[in-house]
């Protein structure tokens, strides 16, 4: 499974490693993802999501139901 946040769509970015001599080689910046279980009271079930830590802060602020609703509207979740 790819390293993509299921709620925000965040994924790896590409950049450069830059040495002291200013030599540049390609590298990848992975998204900061964690696997977390959430309880959705409206559906009375548990779901396991791979979310970024910034999405986790959003869930703590607005709630899991609102976050999933927003992700569905943007096309990131199911």
PDB file of N, CA, C and O in Angstrom:
ATOM      1  N   UNK A   1       0.838  -1.179   0.000  1.00  0.00           N
ATOM      2  CA  UNK A   1       0.000   0.000   0.000  1.00  0.00           C
ATOM      3  C   UNK A   1       0.881   1.240   0.000  1.00  0.00           C
ATOM      4  O   UNK A   1       1.914   1.279   0.669  1.00  0.00           O
ATOM      5  N   UNK A   2       0.467   2.249  -0.752  1.00  0.00           N
ATOM      6  CA  UNK A   2       1.293   3.443  -0.870  1.00  0.00           C
ATOM      7  C   UNK A   2       1.237   4.290   0.392  1.00  0.00           C
ATOM      8  O   UNK A   2       0.303   4.190   1.187  1.00  0.00           O
ATOM      9  N   UNK A   3       2.252   5.123   0.558  1.00  0.00           N
ATOM     10  CA  UNK A   3       2.342   5.977   1.739  1.00  0.00           C
ATOM     11  C   UNK A   3       1.609   7.285   1.468  1.00  0.00           C
ATOM     12  O   UNK A   3       2.222   8.323   1.219  1.00  0.00           O
ATOM     13  N   UNK A   4       0.271   7.208   1.524  1.00  0.00           N
ATOM     14  CA  UNK A   4      -0.590   8.361   1.283  1.00  0.00           C
ATOM     15  C   UNK A   4      -1.583   8.466   2.424  1.00  0.00           C
ATOM     16  O   UNK A   4      -2.156   7.459   2.843  1.00  0.00           O
ATOM     17  N   UNK A   5      -1.795   9.675   2.932  1.00  0.00           N
ATOM     18  CA  UNK A   5      -2.776   9.903   3.986  1.00  0.00           C
ATOM     19  C   UNK A   5      -4.175   9.683   3.412  1.00  0.00           C
ATOM     20  O   UNK A   5      -4.502  10.216   2.351  1.00  0.00           O
ATOM     21  N   UNK A   6      -4.992   8.906   4.105  1.00  0.00           N
ATOM     22  CA  UNK A   6      -6.327   8.574   3.601  1.00  0.00           C
ATOM     23  C   UNK A   6      -7.330   9.710   3.792  1.00  0.00           C
ATOM     24  O   UNK A   6      -8.400   9.686   3.184  1.00  0.00           O
ATOM     25  N   UNK A   7      -7.011  10.696   4.616  1.00  0.00           N
ATOM     26  CA  UNK A   7      -7.948  11.803   4.839  1.00  0.00           C
ATOM     27  C   UNK A   7      -7.548  13.084   4.122  1.00  0.00           C
ATOM     28  O   UNK A   7      -8.419  13.835   3.683  1.00  0.00           O
ATOM     29  N   UNK A   8      -6.251  13.351   3.994  1.00  0.00           N
ATOM     30  CA  UNK A   8      -5.820  14.608   3.377  1.00  0.00           C
ATOM     31  C   UNK A   8      -5.199  14.413   2.010  1.00  0.00           C
ATOM     32  O   UNK A   8      -5.066  15.375   1.253  1.00  0.00           O
ATOM     33  N   UNK A   9      -4.811  13.176   1.671  1.00  0.00           N
ATOM     34  CA  UNK A   9      -4.183  12.924   0.380  1.00  0.00           C
ATOM     35  C   UNK A   9      -2.708  13.284   0.336  1.00  0.00           C
ATOM     36  O   UNK A   9      -2.104  13.269  -0.737  1.00  0.00           O
ATOM     37  N   UNK A  10      -2.113  13.610   1.487  1.00  0.00           N
ATOM     38  CA  UNK A  10      -0.691  13.945   1.511  1.00  0.00           C
ATOM     39  C   UNK A  10       0.127  12.733   1.110  1.00  0.00           C
ATOM     40  O   UNK A  10      -0.171  11.608   1.511  1.00  0.00           O
ATOM     41  N   UNK A  11       1.175  12.976   0.306  1.00  0.00           N
ATOM     42  CA  UNK A  11       2.055  11.888  -0.112  1.00  0.00           C
ATOM     43  C   UNK A  11       3.483  12.395  -0.180  1.00  0.00           C
ATOM     44  O   UNK A  11       3.754  13.550   0.145  1.00  0.00           O
ATOM     45  N   UNK A  12       4.398  11.529  -0.605  1.00  0.00           N
ATOM     46  CA  UNK A  12       5.814  11.868  -0.612  1.00  0.00           C
ATOM     47  C   UNK A  12       6.111  13.009  -1.579  1.00  0.00           C
ATOM     48  O   UNK A  12       5.503  13.118  -2.644  1.00  0.00           O
ATOM     49  N   UNK A  13       7.059  13.855  -1.184  1.00  0.00           N
ATOM     50  CA  UNK A  13       7.547  14.930  -2.038  1.00  0.00           C
ATOM     51  C   UNK A  13       8.974  14.585  -2.466  1.00  0.00           C
ATOM     52  O   UNK A  13       9.641  13.787  -1.807  1.00  0.00           O
ATOM     53  N   UNK A  14       9.442  15.177  -3.556  1.00  0.00           N
ATOM     54  CA  UNK A  14      10.783  14.931  -4.062  1.00  0.00           C
ATOM     55  C   UNK A  14      11.609  16.188  -3.880  1.00  0.00           C
ATOM     56  O   UNK A  14      11.134  17.302  -4.102  1.00  0.00           O
ATOM     57  N   UNK A  15      12.855  15.990  -3.471  1.00  0.00           N
ATOM     58  CA  UNK A  15      13.758  17.120  -3.288  1.00  0.00           C
ATOM     59  C   UNK A  15      15.185  16.680  -3.513  1.00  0.00           C
ATOM     60  O   UNK A  15      15.436  15.654  -4.144  1.00  0.00           O
ATOM     61  N   UNK A  16      16.119  17.457  -2.998  1.00  0.00           N
ATOM     62  CA  UNK A  16      17.532  17.172  -3.174  1.00  0.00           C
ATOM     63  C   UNK A  16      18.236  17.038  -1.837  1.00  0.00           C
ATOM     64  O   UNK A  16      17.930  17.755  -0.885  1.00  0.00           O
ATOM     65  N   UNK A  17      19.202  16.093  -1.774  1.00  0.00           N
ATOM     66  CA  UNK A  17      20.206  16.113  -0.730  1.00  0.00           C
ATOM     67  C   UNK A  17      21.279  17.067  -1.221  1.00  0.00           C
ATOM     68  O   UNK A  17      21.741  16.937  -2.355  1.00  0.00           O
ATOM     69  N   UNK A  18      21.683  18.015  -0.404  1.00  0.00           N
ATOM     70  CA  UNK A  18      22.699  18.973  -0.815  1.00  0.00           C
ATOM     71  C   UNK A  18      23.904  18.815   0.103  1.00  0.00           C
ATOM     72  O   UNK A  18      23.807  19.010   1.315  1.00  0.00           O
ATOM     73  N   UNK A  19      25.030  18.464  -0.485  1.00  0.00           N
ATOM     74  CA  UNK A  19      26.245  18.273   0.302  1.00  0.00           C
ATOM     75  C   UNK A  19      26.898  19.631   0.583  1.00  0.00           C
ATOM     76  O   UNK A  19      26.452  20.667   0.090  1.00  0.00           O
ATOM     77  N   UNK A  20      27.958  19.596   1.383  1.00  0.00           N
ATOM     78  CA  UNK A  20      28.693  20.819   1.712  1.00  0.00           C
ATOM     79  C   UNK A  20      29.315  21.433   0.457  1.00  0.00           C
ATOM     80  O   UNK A  20      29.492  22.648   0.360  1.00  0.00           O
ATOM     81  N   UNK A  21      29.642  20.559  -0.503  1.00  0.00           N
ATOM     82  CA  UNK A  21      30.214  21.024  -1.767  1.00  0.00           C
ATOM     83  C   UNK A  21      29.126  21.393  -2.785  1.00  0.00           C
ATOM     84  O   UNK A  21      29.411  21.608  -3.963  1.00  0.00           O
ATOM     85  N   UNK A  22      27.876  21.462  -2.309  1.00  0.00           N
ATOM     86  CA  UNK A  22      26.708  21.829  -3.127  1.00  0.00           C
ATOM     87  C   UNK A  22      26.390  20.802  -4.224  1.00  0.00           C
ATOM     88  O   UNK A  22      25.746  21.139  -5.217  1.00  0.00           O
ATOM     89  N   UNK A  23      26.840  19.549  -4.046  1.00  0.00           N
ATOM     90  CA  UNK A  23      26.430  18.482  -4.955  1.00  0.00           C
ATOM     91  C   UNK A  23      24.998  18.103  -4.603  1.00  0.00           C
ATOM     92  O   UNK A  23      24.640  18.032  -3.427  1.00  0.00           O
ATOM     93  N   UNK A  24      24.183  17.861  -5.618  1.00  0.00           N
ATOM     94  CA  UNK A  24      22.770  17.574  -5.381  1.00  0.00           C
ATOM     95  C   UNK A  24      22.427  16.176  -5.884  1.00  0.00           C
ATOM     96  O   UNK A  24      22.745  15.819  -7.018  1.00  0.00           O
ATOM     97  N   UNK A  25      21.775  15.389  -5.030  1.00  0.00           N
ATOM     98  CA  UNK A  25      21.268  14.076  -5.414  1.00  0.00           C
ATOM     99  C   UNK A  25      19.801  14.018  -4.996  1.00  0.00           C
ATOM    100  O   UNK A  25      19.415  14.589  -3.976  1.00  0.00           O
ATOM    101  N   UNK A  26      18.996  13.331  -5.784  1.00  0.00           N
ATOM    102  CA  UNK A  26      17.561  13.254  -5.520  1.00  0.00           C
ATOM    103  C   UNK A  26      17.283  12.463  -4.245  1.00  0.00           C
ATOM    104  O   UNK A  26      17.985  11.502  -3.929  1.00  0.00           O
ATOM    105  N   UNK A  27      16.261  12.879  -3.527  1.00  0.00           N
ATOM    106  CA  UNK A  27      15.798  12.156  -2.343  1.00  0.00           C
ATOM    107  C   UNK A  27      14.297  12.313  -2.234  1.00  0.00           C
ATOM    108  O   UNK A  27      13.687  13.088  -2.971  1.00  0.00           O
ATOM    109  N   UNK A  28      13.704  11.573  -1.311  1.00  0.00           N
ATOM    110  CA  UNK A  28      12.254  11.600  -1.137  1.00  0.00           C
ATOM    111  C   UNK A  28      11.925  12.007   0.292  1.00  0.00           C
ATOM    112  O   UNK A  28      12.521  11.495   1.239  1.00  0.00           O
ATOM    113  N   UNK A  29      10.986  12.918   0.450  1.00  0.00           N
ATOM    114  CA  UNK A  29      10.473  13.316   1.753  1.00  0.00           C
ATOM    115  C   UNK A  29       9.140  12.606   1.955  1.00  0.00           C
ATOM    116  O   UNK A  29       8.133  13.007   1.372  1.00  0.00           O
ATOM    117  N   UNK A  30       9.122  11.556   2.775  1.00  0.00           N
ATOM    118  CA  UNK A  30       7.882  10.817   3.025  1.00  0.00           C
ATOM    119  C   UNK A  30       6.966  11.604   3.953  1.00  0.00           C
ATOM    120  O   UNK A  30       7.422  12.380   4.793  1.00  0.00           O
ATOM    121  N   UNK A  31       5.675  11.388   3.784  1.00  0.00           N
ATOM    122  CA  UNK A  31       4.694  11.992   4.682  1.00  0.00           C
ATOM    123  C   UNK A  31       4.801  11.321   6.050  1.00  0.00           C
ATOM    124  O   UNK A  31       5.136  10.140   6.139  1.00  0.00           O
ATOM    125  N   UNK A  32       4.519  12.066   7.106  1.00  0.00           N
ATOM    126  CA  UNK A  32       4.590  11.542   8.474  1.00  0.00           C
ATOM    127  C   UNK A  32       3.268  10.832   8.776  1.00  0.00           C
ATOM    128  O   UNK A  32       2.314  11.451   9.247  1.00  0.00           O
ATOM    129  N   UNK A  33       3.226   9.523   8.497  1.00  0.00           N
ATOM    130  CA  UNK A  33       1.981   8.756   8.602  1.00  0.00           C
ATOM    131  C   UNK A  33       2.007   7.805   9.790  1.00  0.00           C
ATOM    132  O   UNK A  33       3.048   7.257  10.152  1.00  0.00           O
ATOM    133  N   UNK A  34       0.830   7.623  10.385  1.00  0.00           N
ATOM    134  CA  UNK A  34       0.648   6.632  11.433  1.00  0.00           C
ATOM    135  C   UNK A  34      -0.636   5.864  11.148  1.00  0.00           C
ATOM    136  O   UNK A  34      -1.551   6.375  10.501  1.00  0.00           O
ATOM    137  N   UNK A  35      -0.690   4.623  11.641  1.00  0.00           N
ATOM    138  CA  UNK A  35      -1.886   3.789  11.503  1.00  0.00           C
ATOM    139  C   UNK A  35      -2.661   3.902  12.808  1.00  0.00           C
ATOM    140  O   UNK A  35      -2.111   3.637  13.878  1.00  0.00           O
ATOM    141  N   UNK A  36      -3.935   4.294  12.735  1.00  0.00           N
ATOM    142  CA  UNK A  36      -4.711   4.587  13.944  1.00  0.00           C
ATOM    143  C   UNK A  36      -6.133   4.080  13.784  1.00  0.00           C
ATOM    144  O   UNK A  36      -6.722   4.180  12.708  1.00  0.00           O
ATOM    145  N   UNK A  37      -6.686   3.526  14.878  1.00  0.00           N
ATOM    146  CA  UNK A  37      -8.085   3.091  14.903  1.00  0.00           C
ATOM    147  C   UNK A  37      -8.952   4.210  15.449  1.00  0.00           C
ATOM    148  O   UNK A  37      -8.601   4.852  16.438  1.00  0.00           O
ATOM    149  N   UNK A  38     -10.081   4.441  14.804  1.00  0.00           N
ATOM    150  CA  UNK A  38     -11.041   5.456  15.247  1.00  0.00           C
ATOM    151  C   UNK A  38     -12.412   4.819  15.399  1.00  0.00           C
ATOM    152  O   UNK A  38     -12.787   3.935  14.629  1.00  0.00           O
ATOM    153  N   UNK A  39     -13.153   5.274  16.397  1.00  0.00           N
ATOM    154  CA  UNK A  39     -14.532   4.819  16.590  1.00  0.00           C
ATOM    155  C   UNK A  39     -15.467   5.869  16.009  1.00  0.00           C
ATOM    156  O   UNK A  39     -15.371   7.049  16.345  1.00  0.00           O
ATOM    157  N   UNK A  40     -16.373   5.437  15.134  1.00  0.00           N
ATOM    158  CA  UNK A  40     -17.352   6.340  14.526  1.00  0.00           C
ATOM    159  C   UNK A  40     -18.698   6.026  15.160  1.00  0.00           C
ATOM    160  O   UNK A  40     -19.305   5.003  14.845  1.00  0.00           O
ATOM    161  N   UNK A  41     -19.182   6.909  16.068  1.00  0.00           N
ATOM    162  CA  UNK A  41     -20.435   6.613  16.781  1.00  0.00           C
ATOM    163  C   UNK A  41     -21.664   6.590  15.868  1.00  0.00           C
ATOM    164  O   UNK A  41     -22.599   5.835  16.133  1.00  0.00           O
ATOM    165  N   UNK A  42     -21.690   7.398  14.798  1.00  0.00           N
ATOM    166  CA  UNK A  42     -22.854   7.419  13.906  1.00  0.00           C
ATOM    167  C   UNK A  42     -23.056   6.074  13.220  1.00  0.00           C
ATOM    168  O   UNK A  42     -24.191   5.636  13.031  1.00  0.00           O
ATOM    169  N   UNK A  43     -21.955   5.416  12.846  1.00  0.00           N
ATOM    170  CA  UNK A  43     -22.033   4.121  12.182  1.00  0.00           C
ATOM    171  C   UNK A  43     -21.836   2.970  13.159  1.00  0.00           C
ATOM    172  O   UNK A  43     -21.981   1.807  12.782  1.00  0.00           O
ATOM    173  N   UNK A  44     -21.507   3.281  14.410  1.00  0.00           N
ATOM    174  CA  UNK A  44     -21.280   2.307  15.476  1.00  0.00           C
ATOM    175  C   UNK A  44     -20.252   1.256  15.053  1.00  0.00           C
ATOM    176  O   UNK A  44     -20.485   0.054  15.181  1.00  0.00           O
ATOM    177  N   UNK A  45     -19.094   1.739  14.541  1.00  0.00           N
ATOM    178  CA  UNK A  45     -18.042   0.812  14.147  1.00  0.00           C
ATOM    179  C   UNK A  45     -16.673   1.466  14.287  1.00  0.00           C
ATOM    180  O   UNK A  45     -16.545   2.686  14.384  1.00  0.00           O
ATOM    181  N   UNK A  46     -15.654   0.608  14.293  1.00  0.00           N
ATOM    182  CA  UNK A  46     -14.267   1.047  14.343  1.00  0.00           C
ATOM    183  C   UNK A  46     -13.703   1.002  12.934  1.00  0.00           C
ATOM    184  O   UNK A  46     -14.001   0.079  12.174  1.00  0.00           O
ATOM    185  N   UNK A  47     -12.886   1.996  12.576  1.00  0.00           N
ATOM    186  CA  UNK A  47     -12.180   1.990  11.296  1.00  0.00           C
ATOM    187  C   UNK A  47     -10.700   2.230  11.560  1.00  0.00           C
ATOM    188  O   UNK A  47     -10.336   2.994  12.453  1.00  0.00           O
ATOM    189  N   UNK A  48      -9.859   1.576  10.783  1.00  0.00           N
ATOM    190  CA  UNK A  48      -8.420   1.784  10.867  1.00  0.00           C
ATOM    191  C   UNK A  48      -7.999   2.613   9.670  1.00  0.00           C
ATOM    192  O   UNK A  48      -8.252   2.240   8.525  1.00  0.00           O
ATOM    193  N   UNK A  49      -7.357   3.735   9.937  1.00  0.00           N
ATOM    194  CA  UNK A  49      -6.929   4.646   8.883  1.00  0.00           C
ATOM    195  C   UNK A  49      -5.435   4.889   8.971  1.00  0.00           C
ATOM    196  O   UNK A  49      -4.859   4.876  10.058  1.00  0.00           O
ATOM    197  N   UNK A  50      -4.811   5.109   7.825  1.00  0.00           N
ATOM    198  CA  UNK A  50      -3.423   5.547   7.772  1.00  0.00           C
ATOM    199  C   UNK A  50      -3.474   7.056   7.534  1.00  0.00           C
ATOM    200  O   UNK A  50      -3.749   7.510   6.424  1.00  0.00           O
ATOM    201  N   UNK A  51      -3.207   7.826   8.591  1.00  0.00           N
ATOM    202  CA  UNK A  51      -3.358   9.279   8.524  1.00  0.00           C
ATOM    203  C   UNK A  51      -2.037   9.970   8.848  1.00  0.00           C
ATOM    204  O   UNK A  51      -1.187   9.427   9.554  1.00  0.00           O
ATOM    205  N   UNK A  52      -1.888  11.180   8.314  1.00  0.00           N
ATOM    206  CA  UNK A  52      -0.732  11.997   8.648  1.00  0.00           C
ATOM    207  C   UNK A  52      -0.960  12.611  10.032  1.00  0.00           C
ATOM    208  O   UNK A  52      -2.093  12.699  10.505  1.00  0.00           O
ATOM    209  N   UNK A  53       0.117  13.025  10.659  1.00  0.00           N
ATOM    210  CA  UNK A  53      -0.015  13.596  11.996  1.00  0.00           C
ATOM    211  C   UNK A  53      -0.746  14.933  11.954  1.00  0.00           C
ATOM    212  O   UNK A  53      -1.399  15.305  12.928  1.00  0.00           O
ATOM    213  N   UNK A  54      -0.648  15.659  10.845  1.00  0.00           N
ATOM    214  CA  UNK A  54      -1.413  16.902  10.728  1.00  0.00           C
ATOM    215  C   UNK A  54      -2.911  16.599  10.618  1.00  0.00           C
ATOM    216  O   UNK A  54      -3.732  17.361  11.128  1.00  0.00           O
ATOM    217  N   UNK A  55      -3.274  15.489   9.954  1.00  0.00           N
ATOM    218  CA  UNK A  55      -4.677  15.076   9.879  1.00  0.00           C
ATOM    219  C   UNK A  55      -5.175  14.643  11.252  1.00  0.00           C
ATOM    220  O   UNK A  55      -6.340  14.856  11.588  1.00  0.00           O
ATOM    221  N   UNK A  56      -4.293  14.034  12.047  1.00  0.00           N
ATOM    222  CA  UNK A  56      -4.654  13.628  13.399  1.00  0.00           C
ATOM    223  C   UNK A  56      -4.992  14.846  14.260  1.00  0.00           C
ATOM    224  O   UNK A  56      -5.922  14.798  15.064  1.00  0.00           O
ATOM    225  N   UNK A  57      -4.237  15.938  14.093  1.00  0.00           N
ATOM    226  CA  UNK A  57      -4.539  17.175  14.815  1.00  0.00           C
ATOM    227  C   UNK A  57      -5.889  17.747  14.372  1.00  0.00           C
ATOM    228  O   UNK A  57      -6.639  18.284  15.187  1.00  0.00           O
ATOM    229  N   UNK A  58      -6.190  17.627  13.080  1.00  0.00           N
ATOM    230  CA  UNK A  58      -7.478  18.088  12.561  1.00  0.00           C
ATOM    231  C   UNK A  58      -8.617  17.256  13.139  1.00  0.00           C
ATOM    232  O   UNK A  58      -9.669  17.795  13.483  1.00  0.00           O
ATOM    233  N   UNK A  59      -8.410  15.938  13.248  1.00  0.00           N
ATOM    234  CA  UNK A  59      -9.425  15.047  13.815  1.00  0.00           C
ATOM    235  C   UNK A  59      -9.678  15.424  15.275  1.00  0.00           C
ATOM    236  O   UNK A  59     -10.827  15.448  15.718  1.00  0.00           O
ATOM    237  N   UNK A  60      -8.612  15.719  16.023  1.00  0.00           N
ATOM    238  CA  UNK A  60      -8.773  16.129  17.418  1.00  0.00           C
ATOM    239  C   UNK A  60      -9.547  17.430  17.534  1.00  0.00           C
ATOM    240  O   UNK A  60     -10.246  17.656  18.522  1.00  0.00           O
ATOM    241  N   UNK A  61      -9.424  18.288  16.527  1.00  0.00           N
ATOM    242  CA  UNK A  61     -10.080  19.595  16.572  1.00  0.00           C
ATOM    243  C   UNK A  61     -11.547  19.530  16.138  1.00  0.00           C
ATOM    244  O   UNK A  61     -12.419  20.049  16.834  1.00  0.00           O
ATOM    245  N   UNK A  62     -11.829  18.884  14.972  1.00  0.00           N
ATOM    246  CA  UNK A  62     -13.195  18.913  14.435  1.00  0.00           C
ATOM    247  C   UNK A  62     -13.955  17.606  14.624  1.00  0.00           C
ATOM    248  O   UNK A  62     -15.174  17.576  14.461  1.00  0.00           O
ATOM    249  N   UNK A  63     -13.255  16.523  14.966  1.00  0.00           N
ATOM    250  CA  UNK A  63     -13.908  15.238  15.162  1.00  0.00           C
ATOM    251  C   UNK A  63     -13.740  14.330  13.959  1.00  0.00           C
ATOM    252  O   UNK A  63     -13.546  14.797  12.836  1.00  0.00           O
ATOM    253  N   UNK A  64     -13.815  13.032  14.203  1.00  0.00           N
ATOM    254  CA  UNK A  64     -13.579  12.051  13.144  1.00  0.00           C
ATOM    255  C   UNK A  64     -14.700  12.074  12.108  1.00  0.00           C
ATOM    256  O   UNK A  64     -14.432  11.911  10.917  1.00  0.00           O
ATOM    257  N   UNK A  65     -15.932  12.270  12.526  1.00  0.00           N
ATOM    258  CA  UNK A  65     -17.058  12.254  11.583  1.00  0.00           C
ATOM    259  C   UNK A  65     -16.962  13.393  10.590  1.00  0.00           C
ATOM    260  O   UNK A  65     -17.171  13.200   9.392  1.00  0.00           O
ATOM    261  N   UNK A  66     -16.645  14.588  11.087  1.00  0.00           N
ATOM    262  CA  UNK A  66     -16.516  15.756  10.217  1.00  0.00           C
ATOM    263  C   UNK A  66     -15.309  15.619   9.299  1.00  0.00           C
ATOM    264  O   UNK A  66     -15.363  16.036   8.142  1.00  0.00           O
ATOM    265  N   UNK A  67     -14.225  15.042   9.799  1.00  0.00           N
ATOM    266  CA  UNK A  67     -13.021  14.867   8.992  1.00  0.00           C
ATOM    267  C   UNK A  67     -13.265  13.874   7.855  1.00  0.00           C
ATOM    268  O   UNK A  67     -12.812  14.093   6.732  1.00  0.00           O
ATOM    269  N   UNK A  68     -13.981  12.783   8.145  1.00  0.00           N
ATOM    270  CA  UNK A  68     -14.289  11.804   7.105  1.00  0.00           C
ATOM    271  C   UNK A  68     -15.249  12.398   6.083  1.00  0.00           C
ATOM    272  O   UNK A  68     -15.112  12.150   4.885  1.00  0.00           O
ATOM    273  N   UNK A  69     -16.214  13.177   6.544  1.00  0.00           N
ATOM    274  CA  UNK A  69     -17.168  13.823   5.635  1.00  0.00           C
ATOM    275  C   UNK A  69     -16.432  14.773   4.685  1.00  0.00           C
ATOM    276  O   UNK A  69     -16.722  14.816   3.489  1.00  0.00           O
ATOM    277  N   UNK A  70     -15.480  15.527   5.229  1.00  0.00           N
ATOM    278  CA  UNK A  70     -14.694  16.463   4.419  1.00  0.00           C
ATOM    279  C   UNK A  70     -13.808  15.709   3.416  1.00  0.00           C
ATOM    280  O   UNK A  70     -13.666  16.134   2.270  1.00  0.00           O
ATOM    281  N   UNK A  71     -13.216  14.592   3.850  1.00  0.00           N
ATOM    282  CA  UNK A  71     -12.361  13.791   2.965  1.00  0.00           C
ATOM    283  C   UNK A  71     -13.180  13.157   1.846  1.00  0.00           C
ATOM    284  O   UNK A  71     -12.703  13.064   0.715  1.00  0.00           O
ATOM    285  N   UNK A  72     -14.385  12.725   2.136  1.00  0.00           N
ATOM    286  CA  UNK A  72     -15.248  12.156   1.103  1.00  0.00           C
ATOM    287  C   UNK A  72     -15.633  13.222   0.068  1.00  0.00           C
ATOM    288  O   UNK A  72     -15.710  12.936  -1.127  1.00  0.00           O
ATOM    289  N   UNK A  73     -15.872  14.443   0.536  1.00  0.00           N
ATOM    290  CA  UNK A  73     -16.233  15.528  -0.386  1.00  0.00           C
ATOM    291  C   UNK A  73     -15.073  15.854  -1.330  1.00  0.00           C
ATOM    292  O   UNK A  73     -15.287  16.218  -2.486  1.00  0.00           O
ATOM    293  N   UNK A  74     -13.844  15.720  -0.824  1.00  0.00           N
ATOM    294  CA  UNK A  74     -12.665  16.005  -1.644  1.00  0.00           C
ATOM    295  C   UNK A  74     -12.213  14.788  -2.459  1.00  0.00           C
ATOM    296  O   UNK A  74     -11.342  14.907  -3.321  1.00  0.00           O
ATOM    297  N   UNK A  75     -12.801  13.624  -2.188  1.00  0.00           N
ATOM    298  CA  UNK A  75     -12.504  12.419  -2.956  1.00  0.00           C
ATOM    299  C   UNK A  75     -11.315  11.617  -2.449  1.00  0.00           C
ATOM    300  O   UNK A  75     -10.803  10.769  -3.180  1.00  0.00           O
ATOM    301  N   UNK A  76     -10.855  11.856  -1.220  1.00  0.00           N
ATOM    302  CA  UNK A  76      -9.716  11.124  -0.692  1.00  0.00           C
ATOM    303  C   UNK A  76     -10.137   9.850   0.035  1.00  0.00           C
ATOM    304  O   UNK A  76      -9.354   8.903   0.107  1.00  0.00           O
ATOM    305  N   UNK A  77     -11.337   9.806   0.566  1.00  0.00           N
ATOM    306  CA  UNK A  77     -11.795   8.662   1.361  1.00  0.00           C
ATOM    307  C   UNK A  77     -12.973   8.005   0.684  1.00  0.00           C
ATOM    308  O   UNK A  77     -13.992   8.657   0.455  1.00  0.00           O
ATOM    309  N   UNK A  78     -12.860   6.709   0.352  1.00  0.00           N
ATOM    310  CA  UNK A  78     -13.896   5.877  -0.271  1.00  0.00           C
ATOM    311  C   UNK A  78     -14.684   6.663  -1.293  1.00  0.00           C
ATOM    312  O   UNK A  78     -15.597   6.122  -1.917  1.00  0.00           O
TER     313      UNK A  78
END
